[in-house]
């Protein structure tokens, strides 16, 4: 962090993001729409987005260009030199089956330090391009860290590189739309808030949910209680 309080990332993160953004800009016409004022640079956010493509961490990380981002990655990837590189580009190791207590606290501490963390509550890439069930563990993380949730919708990712494709398709447009930050309201269940975030993400992604569609993971406890955490992205 710099003297003026602005959170800074590693030089490798900035270089990697610039190179990958340039690639997506040239070959997929990537652009971001932000129908709101620029985000405060001294505030961390928990960015929540739909998950349709292998490119999503890069796409979403580029959509909040004002700040560096941190991401979740399977702990099995943190081996040798590759593990060191992952840490340098802001990857946070978590277990594939879900966040253990130590990893969960690591994410919360990262958010508390003013950093921005990107999560995909679906836990895996969509098989159809639609916005699937949201795991609601991110709600507890945002509340414990005292940060707002920033919804982001990704357009075109499924058409560019879905889980059914071996290689990405070029010259198909990718666009992200960044919504308004959301505080977790008091007295609302995790399920209810997660479903509201899911609907906003779906709207931003151009995939509005049908009336009565409630696929958010059930939870009877209020937001103050413990929660099942999200799995890392596949």
Buried (B, 14 or more C-beta within 10 A) or exposed (E): EEEEEEBEBEEBBEEBBEEBBEBBEEBBEBBBEBEEEEBEEEBBBBBBBBBBBBBBBBBBBBBBBEBBBBBBBBBEBBEEEEBEBBBBBBBBBBBBEBBEEEBBEBBBEBBEEBBBBBBBBBBEBBEEBBBBBBBBBBBBBBBBBEBBBBBBBBBBBBBBBBBEEEEBEEEBEBBBBBBEBBEBEEEBBBBBBBBBBBBBBBBBBEBEBEEEBEEBBEBEEEBEEEBBBBBBBE
